[in-house]
């Protein structure tokens, strides 16, 4: 059992608000690090993974095993069926409740995952626009683009000046992309984007302390390739076949993801085994690259070395941080 927080349930705000987040690309070793950290601190894990939320998707999502979940409690895993609806907004609401519950039990919540939008929703909040139907967004964007094509940039700028003078002043260089973005937001939500920025800042409840495992790109890709082979050997094909046999269709969002979409093509005999595994490797590497692009926007403490040593560094940093007055 890890170390408990030396405090009663009325935690100081610094402990309540300072949340450890272990983030990074797929295959970097986040789950193993969380397990190692649980040997030092009395933690519970909140999974920030947009695929591990689904039941039955185990091998292809590298979901923590039942054994790993027994070592340290994991939350927001296996919470919906493969055809269920979920969103970053729902994640933020449920994760916040879990954090409060974990703290009330005198334990340390640790957010672990690689889904950047989920992490953003929890720690930074989502603009209202991000919750709106994509079709409506596209319609408004096309209308604004058409107006720009016909009437020009000055017309768009004058329009923004009337509804959101703060943003108009900020975008006085009349960059078309930014003007269209600000106007699009207003017509989607009914409020100026400048106001939404201020509201989001005021809603920030937590102070995330981000940690990640640093790996050279070639080493990370080597891990990803090896894991793809292991998933195949562990029975990824049977897992996908079983899910389809339950009546779930291949066009579901949950199955239109790396590992599953390629395996479905294999089951349909559009790819052979070797080509399928190689495609899973390639698409996973590309996914990891996109994740790293996202995480470069965040102030992350990248740590390298053996997993246990990294866990010790995180625990030491966290204890020093919350004890600093």
Secondary structure by P-SEA (a helix, b strand, c coil): cccccccccccccccccbbbbbcccccccaaaaaaaaaacccbbbbbccccccccccccccccccaaaaaaccccccccccccccccaaaaaaaaaaaaaaaaaacbbbbbbcccaaaaaaacccccccccccaaaaaaaaaaaaaaaacccaaaaaaaaaaccaaaaaaaccccaaaaaaaaaaaaaccccaaaaaaaaaaacccccbbbbbbbcaaaaaaaaaaaaaaaaaacaaaaaaaaaaacccccccccccaaaaaaaaaaaccccaaaaaaaaaaaaaaaaaaaaaaacccccccccccaaaaaaaaaaaaaaaaacc
